[in-house]
Amino acid sequence: MKTSRDAYGQQLLAQFHSRQTTVEIIERDDKYIDTGSDPGLYFSEYRQWSPLEKRAIKLVKGRVLDVGCGAGRHALYLQAKNFDVTGIDNSPGAIRVCKLRGLKRAIVRPINDVDKFKPASFHTIIMMGNNFGLFGSAKNARLLLKKFSRITAPDARIIAQTRNPYITDHPLHPPYHRANLRRGRIGGQIRMRVRYGKTIGEWFDYLFVSPEEMREILSDTDWRIEELLNAEEANYVAVIQKKSS
């Protein structure tokens, strides 16, 4: 990502240096604009996390890859617990913040380049903060899950947080889901970009899925859902286990 288009990273850097919390500004491709519901979320401490996040992070084992690490809140927590953890993000600003906050291994690397890591490098991949969405689409998810398989140990797991887009009472979301289906996309595959100040980020796809859609994506891959945490709610976590060879 070009630094000049890194609205997300600029926002994190501004929060870090000013110590003032801000909300994330998201623009969807149907001109809908929304803000993150939790100001300062990316810098929250463990005590401020949701019960779902606290429950999920306890399932981490071995060497850890934090995909889309943001300001490093999950990676820093695990590092403090003596886990061997590496954080990656495509935002140079985010990685700069991680390093300033003390994360030992933080790398500017988009998810599509995850196969640059050596085989069997990790035992757990975390995709917290709804970062299952970084797969972007069902097709890209299957391609990336193959890469995840190569860089993980035989008994590896993915801990992925996402949102069931169909559990909503917002009047503008169901029509968008239906429009996506008409153009051959998953209903919760949104096209979005981040804004901060005068900086406008690049458009990218972000994927929200129901548990049923996740199961369909994982079919015919090396991965299976072992457990769903909070499955009946909009926000849930999937514990995804590597299948035995």
Number of C-alpha atoms within 10 A of each C-alpha: 15 11 12 11 18 22 25 23 26 22 22 27 20 16 19 18 9 9 11 10 17 18 17 21 18 20 18 17 15 12 9 12 14 13 13 12 9 12 14 17 18 21 19 15 12 14 8 11 13 10 11 14 18 13 12 21 16 9 13 19 15 15 18 25 26 23 24 26 28 27 29 27 20 25 28 22 16 19 18 11 9 9 16 17 23 23 27 25 24 22 25 21 24 28 28 19 23 28 17 13 15 12 22 16 16 23 19 17 19 15 17 15 11 17 15 10 14 11 14 16 16 26 20 24 25 26 23 22 20 18 22 26 23 21 21 18 20 19 10 13 21 19 13 18 18 14 19 26 21 19 22 24 18 16 14 25 29 28 24 22 24 24 23 21 18 16 14 11 8 8 8 11 17 17 11 19 18 14 15 17 14 11 9 8 15 19 24 26 22 22 16 19 20 24 20 21 9 8 15 18 22 14 13 14 18 19 24 28 23 21 19 9 16 19 14 12 20 17 13 10 16 18 23 20 19 13 13 17 16 13 15 12 10 15 19 21 25 24 19 21 19 21 16 9 6
